[in-house]
Amino acid sequence: MTANVGALDARIRWVLALLCFAVAIVYNASPVIALLSALVALVLAGTALTHSCPVWRLFHIDTSRRNVPAPRG
């Protein structure tokens, strides 16, 4: 897979993954909320780690810098 997640996008995903893990820990008494937030956190962390997001690919979104044209001059 080619990378389609940029550095800033990956950092945001890491922060959201940590927040979702925190929600999973706080709402441990409610298994549905804890499992769903842990699953979302794992997906966010995985896409941040690999810099590849299938949803972004589906919508043809690329936040990586490799497609930025070179400056002229």
KETI-865939 format. One record per residue: residue number from 1; x, y, z of N, C-alpha, C in turn. Coordinates in Angstrom, 1 decimal, padded with zeros to 4 digits, m for minus. Last residue first. Layout:
<rs>
<r><resi>NUM</resi><n_X>X</n_X><n_Y>Y</n_Y><n_Z>Z</n_Z><ca_X>X</ca_X><ca_Y>Y</ca_Y><ca_Z>Z</ca_Z><c_X>X</c_X><c_Y>Y</c_Y><c_Z>Z</c_Z></r>
...
</rs>
This chain:
<rs>
<r><resi>73</resi><n_X>011.2</n_X><n_Y>028.4</n_Y><n_Z>m009.8</n_Z><ca_X>012.1</ca_X><ca_Y>029.5</ca_Y><ca_Z>m009.6</ca_Z><c_X>013.4</c_X><c_Y>029.1</c_Y><c_Z>m009.2</c_Z></r>
<r><resi>72</resi><n_X>008.5</n_X><n_Y>026.7</n_Y><n_Z>m008.1</n_Z><ca_X>009.2</ca_X><ca_Y>027.2</ca_Y><ca_Z>m009.3</ca_Z><c_X>010.2</c_X><c_Y>028.3</c_Y><c_Z>m008.9</c_Z></r>
<r><resi>71</resi><n_X>008.4</n_X><n_Y>023.8</n_Y><n_Z>m006.0</n_Z><ca_X>008.3</ca_X><ca_Y>025.3</ca_Y><ca_Z>m006.2</ca_Z><c_X>009.1</c_X><c_Y>025.7</c_Y><c_Z>m007.4</c_Z></r>
<r><resi>70</resi><n_X>006.7</n_X><n_Y>020.8</n_Y><n_Z>m007.0</n_Z><ca_X>007.9</ca_X><ca_Y>021.5</ca_Y><ca_Z>m006.6</ca_Z><c_X>007.8</c_X><c_Y>023.0</c_Y><c_Z>m006.9</c_Z></r>
<r><resi>69</resi><n_X>003.5</n_X><n_Y>019.8</n_Y><n_Z>m005.7</n_Z><ca_X>004.4</ca_X><ca_Y>020.2</ca_Y><ca_Z>m006.8</ca_Z><c_X>005.6</c_X><c_Y>020.9</c_Y><c_Z>m006.3</c_Z></r>
<r><resi>68</resi><n_X>002.8</n_X><n_Y>017.1</n_Y><n_Z>m003.6</n_Z><ca_X>002.9</ca_X><ca_Y>018.5</ca_Y><ca_Z>m003.7</ca_Z><c_X>003.9</c_X><c_Y>018.9</c_Y><c_Z>m004.8</c_Z></r>
<r><resi>67</resi><n_X>002.7</n_X><n_Y>014.4</n_Y><n_Z>m003.1</n_Z><ca_X>002.0</ca_X><ca_Y>014.9</ca_Y><ca_Z>m004.3</ca_Z><c_X>002.0</c_X><c_Y>016.4</c_Y><c_Z>m004.4</c_Z></r>
<r><resi>66</resi><n_X>004.0</n_X><n_Y>013.9</n_Y><n_Z>m000.7</n_Z><ca_X>004.7</ca_X><ca_Y>013.4</ca_Y><ca_Z>m002.0</ca_Z><c_X>004.0</c_X><c_Y>013.9</c_Y><c_Z>m003.2</c_Z></r>
<r><resi>65</resi><n_X>002.8</n_X><n_Y>014.5</n_Y><n_Z>001.7</n_Z><ca_X>003.5</ca_X><ca_Y>015.6</ca_Y><ca_Z>000.9</ca_Z><c_X>004.1</c_X><c_Y>015.2</c_Y><c_Z>m000.4</c_Z></r>
<r><resi>64</resi><n_X>m000.5</n_X><n_Y>013.2</n_Y><n_Z>002.3</n_Z><ca_X>001.0</ca_X><ca_Y>013.1</ca_Y><ca_Z>002.3</ca_Z><c_X>001.6</c_X><c_Y>014.2</c_Y><c_Z>001.4</c_Z></r>
<r><resi>63</resi><n_X>m003.2</n_X><n_Y>013.1</n_Y><n_Z>002.1</n_Z><ca_X>m002.6</ca_X><ca_Y>014.2</ca_Y><ca_Z>002.9</ca_Z><c_X>m001.1</c_X><c_Y>014.2</c_Y><c_Z>003.0</c_Z></r>
<r><resi>62</resi><n_X>m005.5</n_X><n_Y>012.4</n_Y><n_Z>m000.2</n_Z><ca_X>m004.1</ca_X><ca_Y>012.1</ca_Y><ca_Z>000.1</ca_Z><c_X>m003.5</c_X><c_Y>013.3</c_Y><c_Z>000.8</c_Z></r>
<r><resi>61</resi><n_X>m008.4</n_X><n_Y>010.8</n_Y><n_Z>m001.2</n_Z><ca_X>m007.8</ca_X><ca_Y>011.8</ca_Y><ca_Z>m000.4</ca_Z><c_X>m006.4</c_X><c_Y>011.4</c_Y><c_Z>m000.1</c_Z></r>
<r><resi>60</resi><n_X>m010.2</n_X><n_Y>009.1</n_Y><n_Z>m002.5</n_Z><ca_X>m009.1</ca_X><ca_Y>009.7</ca_Y><ca_Z>m003.2</ca_Z><c_X>m008.6</c_X><c_Y>010.9</c_Y><c_Z>m002.5</c_Z></r>
<r><resi>59</resi><n_X>m012.0</n_X><n_Y>007.6</n_Y><n_Z>m001.0</n_Z><ca_X>m012.4</ca_X><ca_Y>008.9</ca_Y><ca_Z>m001.4</ca_Z><c_X>m011.4</c_X><c_Y>009.7</c_Y><c_Z>m002.1</c_Z></r>
<r><resi>58</resi><n_X>m010.4</n_X><n_Y>005.3</n_Y><n_Z>m000.6</n_Z><ca_X>m011.8</ca_X><ca_Y>005.2</ca_Y><ca_Z>m001.2</ca_Z><c_X>m012.3</c_X><c_Y>006.5</c_Y><c_Z>m001.7</c_Z></r>
<r><resi>57</resi><n_X>m008.3</n_X><n_Y>006.4</n_Y><n_Z>000.8</n_Z><ca_X>m008.0</ca_X><ca_Y>005.8</ca_Y><ca_Z>m000.5</ca_Z><c_X>m009.4</c_X><c_Y>005.7</c_Y><c_Z>m001.3</c_Z></r>
<r><resi>56</resi><n_X>m009.5</n_X><n_Y>007.0</n_Y><n_Z>003.2</n_Z><ca_X>m008.9</ca_X><ca_Y>008.1</ca_Y><ca_Z>002.4</ca_Z><c_X>m008.7</c_X><c_Y>007.6</c_Y><c_Z>001.0</c_Z></r>
<r><resi>55</resi><n_X>m010.0</n_X><n_Y>004.3</n_Y><n_Z>004.0</n_Z><ca_X>m011.1</ca_X><ca_Y>005.2</ca_Y><ca_Z>003.8</ca_Z><c_X>m010.7</c_X><c_Y>006.4</c_Y><c_Z>002.9</c_Z></r>
<r><resi>54</resi><n_X>m007.5</n_X><n_Y>003.2</n_Y><n_Z>004.3</n_Z><ca_X>m008.3</ca_X><ca_Y>002.7</ca_Y><ca_Z>003.3</ca_Z><c_X>m009.5</c_X><c_Y>003.6</c_Y><c_Z>003.0</c_Z></r>
<r><resi>53</resi><n_X>m004.5</n_X><n_Y>004.8</n_Y><n_Z>004.9</n_Z><ca_X>m005.9</ca_X><ca_Y>004.8</ca_Y><ca_Z>005.3</ca_Z><c_X>m006.8</c_X><c_Y>004.3</c_Y><c_Z>004.2</c_Z></r>
<r><resi>52</resi><n_X>m001.3</n_X><n_Y>004.8</n_Y><n_Z>006.1</n_Z><ca_X>m002.1</ca_X><ca_Y>004.4</ca_Y><ca_Z>005.0</ca_Z><c_X>m003.5</c_X><c_Y>004.2</c_Y><c_Z>005.5</c_Z></r>
<r><resi>51</resi><n_X>000.7</n_X><n_Y>005.0</n_Y><n_Z>008.0</n_Z><ca_X>000.5</ca_X><ca_Y>006.1</ca_Y><ca_Z>007.1</ca_Z><c_X>m000.3</c_X><c_Y>005.7</c_Y><c_Z>005.9</c_Z></r>
<r><resi>50</resi><n_X>001.0</n_X><n_Y>003.1</n_Y><n_Z>010.0</n_Z><ca_X>001.3</ca_X><ca_Y>002.7</ca_Y><ca_Z>008.6</ca_Z><c_X>001.3</c_X><c_Y>003.8</c_Y><c_Z>007.6</c_Z></r>
<r><resi>49</resi><n_X>000.2</n_X><n_Y>004.6</n_Y><n_Z>012.2</n_Z><ca_X>001.5</ca_X><ca_Y>003.9</ca_Y><ca_Z>012.2</ca_Z><c_X>001.9</c_X><c_Y>003.5</c_Y><c_Z>010.8</c_Z></r>
<r><resi>48</resi><n_X>m002.3</n_X><n_Y>005.5</n_Y><n_Z>011.6</n_Z><ca_X>m001.2</ca_X><ca_Y>006.5</ca_Y><ca_Z>011.9</ca_Z><c_X>000.1</c_X><c_Y>005.8</c_Y><c_Z>011.8</c_Z></r>
<r><resi>47</resi><n_X>m003.7</n_X><n_Y>003.1</n_Y><n_Z>011.4</n_Z><ca_X>m003.5</ca_X><ca_Y>004.0</ca_Y><ca_Z>010.2</ca_Z><c_X>m002.5</c_X><c_Y>005.1</c_Y><c_Z>010.4</c_Z></r>
<r><resi>46</resi><n_X>m003.4</n_X><n_Y>002.2</n_Y><n_Z>014.0</n_Z><ca_X>m002.9</ca_X><ca_Y>001.4</ca_Y><ca_Z>012.9</ca_Z><c_X>m002.7</c_X><c_Y>002.3</c_Y><c_Z>011.7</c_Z></r>
<r><resi>45</resi><n_X>m004.7</n_X><n_Y>004.2</n_Y><n_Z>015.5</n_Z><ca_X>m003.3</ca_X><ca_Y>004.0</ca_Y><ca_Z>015.7</ca_Z><c_X>m002.7</c_X><c_Y>003.2</c_Y><c_Z>014.6</c_Z></r>
<r><resi>44</resi><n_X>m007.3</n_X><n_Y>003.8</n_Y><n_Z>014.5</n_Z><ca_X>m006.6</ca_X><ca_Y>005.1</ca_Y><ca_Z>014.3</ca_Z><c_X>m005.1</c_X><c_Y>004.9</c_Y><c_Z>014.5</c_Z></r>
<r><resi>43</resi><n_X>m007.8</n_X><n_Y>001.2</n_Y><n_Z>015.3</n_Z><ca_X>m007.8</ca_X><ca_Y>001.5</ca_Y><ca_Z>013.8</ca_Z><c_X>m007.1</c_X><c_Y>002.8</c_Y><c_Z>013.6</c_Z></r>
<r><resi>42</resi><n_X>m007.7</n_X><n_Y>001.5</n_Y><n_Z>018.1</n_Z><ca_X>m006.8</ca_X><ca_Y>000.6</ca_Y><ca_Z>017.3</ca_Z><c_X>m006.7</c_X><c_Y>000.9</c_Y><c_Z>015.9</c_Z></r>
<r><resi>41</resi><n_X>m009.8</n_X><n_Y>003.2</n_Y><n_Z>018.5</n_Z><ca_X>m008.4</ca_X><ca_Y>003.6</ca_Y><ca_Z>018.9</ca_Z><c_X>m007.4</c_X><c_Y>002.7</c_Y><c_Z>018.1</c_Z></r>
<r><resi>40</resi><n_X>m012.0</n_X><n_Y>001.6</n_Y><n_Z>017.8</n_Z><ca_X>m011.7</ca_X><ca_Y>002.9</ca_Y><ca_Z>017.0</ca_Z><c_X>m010.3</c_X><c_Y>003.3</c_Y><c_Z>017.3</c_Z></r>
<r><resi>39</resi><n_X>m011.7</n_X><n_Y>m000.3</n_Y><n_Z>019.8</n_Z><ca_X>m011.6</ca_X><ca_Y>m000.7</ca_Y><ca_Z>018.4</ca_Z><c_X>m011.3</c_X><c_Y>000.5</c_Y><c_Z>017.5</c_Z></r>
<r><resi>38</resi><n_X>m012.2</n_X><n_Y>001.3</n_Y><n_Z>022.1</n_Z><ca_X>m010.9</ca_X><ca_Y>000.6</ca_Y><ca_Z>021.9</ca_Z><c_X>m010.7</c_X><c_Y>000.2</c_Y><c_Z>020.5</c_Z></r>
<r><resi>37</resi><n_X>m014.8</n_X><n_Y>002.0</n_Y><n_Z>021.6</n_Z><ca_X>m013.8</ca_X><ca_Y>003.0</ca_Y><ca_Z>021.6</ca_Z><c_X>m012.4</c_X><c_Y>002.4</c_Y><c_Z>021.5</c_Z></r>
<r><resi>36</resi><n_X>m016.1</n_X><n_Y>m000.5</n_Y><n_Z>021.7</n_Z><ca_X>m016.1</ca_X><ca_Y>000.3</ca_Y><ca_Z>020.5</ca_Z><c_X>m015.0</c_X><c_Y>001.4</c_Y><c_Z>020.5</c_Z></r>
<r><resi>35</resi><n_X>m015.5</n_X><n_Y>m001.4</n_Y><n_Z>024.3</n_Z><ca_X>m015.0</ca_X><ca_Y>m002.1</ca_Y><ca_Z>023.2</ca_Z><c_X>m015.0</c_X><c_Y>m001.3</c_Y><c_Z>021.9</c_Z></r>
<r><resi>34</resi><n_X>m016.7</n_X><n_Y>000.6</n_Y><n_Z>025.9</n_Z><ca_X>m015.3</ca_X><ca_Y>000.4</ca_Y><ca_Z>026.0</ca_Z><c_X>m014.7</c_X><c_Y>m000.4</c_Y><c_Z>024.8</c_Z></r>
<r><resi>33</resi><n_X>m019.4</n_X><n_Y>000.5</n_Y><n_Z>025.1</n_Z><ca_X>m018.6</ca_X><ca_Y>001.7</ca_Y><ca_Z>024.9</ca_Z><c_X>m017.2</c_X><c_Y>001.4</c_Y><c_Z>024.9</c_Z></r>
<r><resi>32</resi><n_X>m019.9</n_X><n_Y>m002.2</n_Y><n_Z>026.0</n_Z><ca_X>m020.1</ca_X><ca_Y>m001.8</ca_Y><ca_Z>024.6</ca_Z><c_X>m019.3</c_X><c_Y>m000.5</c_Y><c_Z>024.2</c_Z></r>
<r><resi>31</resi><n_X>m019.3</n_X><n_Y>m002.4</n_Y><n_Z>028.7</n_Z><ca_X>m018.5</ca_X><ca_Y>m003.1</ca_Y><ca_Z>027.8</ca_Z><c_X>m018.7</c_X><c_Y>m002.6</c_Y><c_Z>026.3</c_Z></r>
<r><resi>30</resi><n_X>m019.0</n_X><n_Y>m000.2</n_Y><n_Z>031.2</n_Z><ca_X>m019.9</ca_X><ca_Y>m000.4</ca_Y><ca_Z>030.0</ca_Z><c_X>m019.1</c_X><c_Y>m001.1</c_Y><c_Z>028.9</c_Z></r>
<r><resi>29</resi><n_X>m016.8</n_X><n_Y>000.0</n_Y><n_Z>032.8</n_Z><ca_X>m018.0</ca_X><ca_Y>m000.7</ca_Y><ca_Z>033.3</ca_Z><c_X>m019.0</c_X><c_Y>m000.9</c_Y><c_Z>032.2</c_Z></r>
<r><resi>28</resi><n_X>m015.0</n_X><n_Y>001.5</n_Y><n_Z>031.4</n_Z><ca_X>m014.7</ca_X><ca_Y>000.1</ca_Y><ca_Z>031.5</ca_Z><c_X>m016.0</c_X><c_Y>m000.7</c_Y><c_Z>032.0</c_Z></r>
<r><resi>27</resi><n_X>m014.7</n_X><n_Y>004.2</n_Y><n_Z>030.7</n_Z><ca_X>m016.0</ca_X><ca_Y>003.5</ca_Y><ca_Z>030.6</ca_Z><c_X>m015.9</c_X><c_Y>002.0</c_Y><c_Z>030.6</c_Z></r>
<r><resi>26</resi><n_X>m011.9</n_X><n_Y>004.6</n_Y><n_Z>031.0</n_Z><ca_X>m012.9</ca_X><ca_Y>005.3</ca_Y><ca_Z>031.9</ca_Z><c_X>m014.2</c_X><c_Y>004.6</c_Y><c_Z>031.9</c_Z></r>
<r><resi>25</resi><n_X>m010.9</n_X><n_Y>003.1</n_Y><n_Z>028.9</n_Z><ca_X>m010.5</ca_X><ca_Y>002.8</ca_Y><ca_Z>030.3</ca_Z><c_X>m011.5</c_X><c_Y>003.4</c_Y><c_Z>031.2</c_Z></r>
<r><resi>24</resi><n_X>m012.0</n_X><n_Y>004.2</n_Y><n_Z>026.7</n_Z><ca_X>m012.2</ca_X><ca_Y>002.8</ca_Y><ca_Z>026.9</ca_Z><c_X>m011.9</c_X><c_Y>002.4</c_Y><c_Z>028.3</c_Z></r>
<r><resi>23</resi><n_X>m011.1</n_X><n_Y>006.8</n_Y><n_Z>026.9</n_Z><ca_X>m012.5</ca_X><ca_Y>006.6</ca_Y><ca_Z>027.0</ca_Z><c_X>m012.8</c_X><c_Y>005.1</c_Y><c_Z>027.3</c_Z></r>
<r><resi>22</resi><n_X>m008.4</n_X><n_Y>006.3</n_Y><n_Z>026.3</n_Z><ca_X>m008.7</ca_X><ca_Y>006.8</ca_Y><ca_Z>027.6</ca_Z><c_X>m010.2</c_X><c_Y>006.6</c_Y><c_Z>027.9</c_Z></r>
<r><resi>21</resi><n_X>m008.6</n_X><n_Y>005.4</n_Y><n_Z>023.7</n_Z><ca_X>m008.1</ca_X><ca_Y>004.5</ca_Y><ca_Z>024.7</ca_Z><c_X>m008.5</c_X><c_Y>005.0</c_Y><c_Z>026.1</c_Z></r>
<r><resi>20</resi><n_X>m009.3</n_X><n_Y>007.9</n_Y><n_Z>022.6</n_Z><ca_X>m010.3</ca_X><ca_Y>006.8</ca_Y><ca_Z>022.6</ca_Z><c_X>m009.9</c_X><c_Y>005.7</c_Y><c_Z>023.5</c_Z></r>
<r><resi>19</resi><n_X>m007.0</n_X><n_Y>009.4</n_Y><n_Z>023.1</n_Z><ca_X>m008.3</ca_X><ca_Y>009.8</ca_Y><ca_Z>023.7</ca_Z><c_X>m009.3</c_X><c_Y>008.7</c_Y><c_Z>023.7</c_Z></r>
<r><resi>18</resi><n_X>m005.2</n_X><n_Y>008.0</n_Y><n_Z>021.4</n_Z><ca_X>m005.0</ca_X><ca_Y>008.1</ca_Y><ca_Z>022.9</ca_Z><c_X>m006.3</c_X><c_Y>008.5</c_Y><c_Z>023.6</c_Z></r>
<r><resi>17</resi><n_X>m006.4</n_X><n_Y>008.5</n_Y><n_Z>019.0</n_Z><ca_X>m006.3</ca_X><ca_Y>007.1</ca_Y><ca_Z>019.4</ca_Z><c_X>m006.1</c_X><c_Y>007.1</c_Y><c_Z>020.9</c_Z></r>
<r><resi>16</resi><n_X>m006.1</n_X><n_Y>011.3</n_Y><n_Z>018.8</n_Z><ca_X>m007.4</ca_X><ca_Y>010.7</ca_Y><ca_Z>018.9</ca_Z><c_X>m007.4</c_X><c_Y>009.3</c_Y><c_Z>019.3</c_Z></r>
<r><resi>15</resi><n_X>m003.3</n_X><n_Y>011.3</n_Y><n_Z>018.6</n_Z><ca_X>m004.0</ca_X><ca_Y>012.0</ca_Y><ca_Z>019.7</ca_Z><c_X>m005.4</c_X><c_Y>011.4</c_Y><c_Z>019.9</c_Z></r>
<r><resi>14</resi><n_X>m002.9</n_X><n_Y>009.9</n_Y><n_Z>016.2</n_Z><ca_X>m002.3</ca_X><ca_Y>009.4</ca_Y><ca_Z>017.4</ca_Z><c_X>m003.0</c_X><c_Y>010.0</c_Y><c_Z>018.6</c_Z></r>
<r><resi>13</resi><n_X>m004.3</n_X><n_Y>011.6</n_Y><n_Z>014.3</n_Z><ca_X>m004.8</ca_X><ca_Y>010.2</ca_Y><ca_Z>014.6</ca_Z><c_X>m004.2</c_X><c_Y>009.6</c_Y><c_Z>015.9</c_Z></r>
<r><resi>12</resi><n_X>m002.5</n_X><n_Y>013.8</n_Y><n_Z>014.4</n_Z><ca_X>m003.9</ca_X><ca_Y>013.9</ca_Y><ca_Z>014.9</ca_Z><c_X>m004.6</c_X><c_Y>012.6</c_Y><c_Z>015.2</c_Z></r>
<r><resi>11</resi><n_X>m000.3</n_X><n_Y>012.6</n_Y><n_Z>013.3</n_Z><ca_X>m000.2</ca_X><ca_Y>013.0</ca_Y><ca_Z>014.7</ca_Z><c_X>m001.6</c_X><c_Y>013.2</c_Y><c_Z>015.2</c_Z></r>
<r><resi>10</resi><n_X>m001.3</n_X><n_Y>012.0</n_Y><n_Z>010.7</n_Z><ca_X>m000.9</ca_X><ca_Y>010.9</ca_Y><ca_Z>011.6</ca_Z><c_X>m000.8</c_X><c_Y>011.4</c_Y><c_Z>013.0</c_Z></r>
<r><resi>9</resi><n_X>m001.6</n_X><n_Y>014.7</n_Y><n_Z>009.8</n_Z><ca_X>m002.8</ca_X><ca_Y>013.8</ca_Y><ca_Z>009.8</ca_Z><c_X>m002.5</c_X><c_Y>012.6</c_Y><c_Z>010.8</c_Z></r>
<r><resi>8</resi><n_X>001.0</n_X><n_Y>015.5</n_Y><n_Z>009.7</n_Z><ca_X>000.1</ca_X><ca_Y>016.1</ca_Y><ca_Z>010.6</ca_Z><c_X>m001.2</c_X><c_Y>015.3</c_Y><c_Z>010.8</c_Z></r>
<r><resi>7</resi><n_X>002.1</n_X><n_Y>013.7</n_Y><n_Z>007.8</n_Z><ca_X>002.6</ca_X><ca_Y>013.7</ca_Y><ca_Z>009.2</ca_Z><c_X>001.6</c_X><c_Y>014.4</c_Y><c_Z>010.1</c_Z></r>
<r><resi>6</resi><n_X>m000.5</n_X><n_Y>012.0</n_Y><n_Z>005.8</n_Z><ca_X>000.6</ca_X><ca_Y>012.9</ca_Y><ca_Z>006.0</ca_Z><c_X>001.0</c_X><c_Y>012.9</c_Y><c_Z>007.5</c_Z></r>
<r><resi>5</resi><n_X>m001.4</n_X><n_Y>009.2</n_Y><n_Z>004.1</n_Z><ca_X>m001.6</ca_X><ca_Y>009.9</ca_Y><ca_Z>005.4</ca_Z><c_X>m000.4</c_X><c_Y>010.7</c_Y><c_Z>005.7</c_Z></r>
<r><resi>4</resi><n_X>m000.9</n_X><n_Y>007.5</n_Y><n_Z>002.2</n_Z><ca_X>m001.8</ca_X><ca_Y>008.6</ca_Y><ca_Z>001.8</ca_Z><c_X>m002.1</c_X><c_Y>009.4</c_Y><c_Z>003.0</c_Z></r>
<r><resi>3</resi><n_X>001.5</n_X><n_Y>005.2</n_Y><n_Z>000.9</n_Z><ca_X>001.1</ca_X><ca_Y>006.1</ca_Y><ca_Z>002.0</ca_Z><c_X>000.2</c_X><c_Y>007.2</c_Y><c_Z>001.5</c_Z></r>
<r><resi>2</resi><n_X>000.4</n_X><n_Y>002.2</n_Y><n_Z>m000.7</n_Z><ca_X>001.2</ca_X><ca_Y>003.5</ca_Y><ca_Z>m000.7</ca_Z><c_X>000.6</c_X><c_Y>004.4</c_Y><c_Z>000.4</c_Z></r>
<r><resi>1</resi><n_X>000.8</n_X><n_Y>m001.2</n_Y><n_Z>000.0</n_Z><ca_X>000.0</ca_X><ca_Y>000.0</ca_Y><ca_Z>000.0</ca_Z><c_X>000.9</c_X><c_Y>001.2</c_Y><c_Z>000.0</c_Z></r>
</rs>
